[in-house]
């Protein structure tokens, strides 16, 4: 079972440890003071820590309001990569977790990030067959 709690500044050391991993750092920007200020003060920015059996396993950020599209980003603890954790976290987030309130969630991944594209597809996102203006592959999930 995946549980979610809101990000707090006490999570910064955990995230800094995760972002020592080159692959995660290549895919997502590490936390900075500006990012922390953004996610704690902007009413349209939300960040959750996902946990399984009480241990942090992932991070989800959504920028957007529940009545419009939200831009989603997912990071998984590097030591858990390739074990289906991302799919479980993303699916739980969207199906009854905090993400269930968003009418549409959108994201994007680099073409060589097949793990993220597969994760999104398995979690119910539609993976576009075309690139966006930034050269990324969009993924979208609409609430049924």
Secondary structure, 3 states (H helix, E strand, C coil): CEEEEECCHHHHHHHHHHCCCHHHHHHCCCCCHHHHHHHHHCCCEEEEEEEECCEEEEEEEEECCCCCEEEEEEEECHHHCCCCHHHHHHHHHHCCCHHHHCCEEEEEECCCCHHHHHHHHHCCCEEEEEECCCCCEEEEEECC
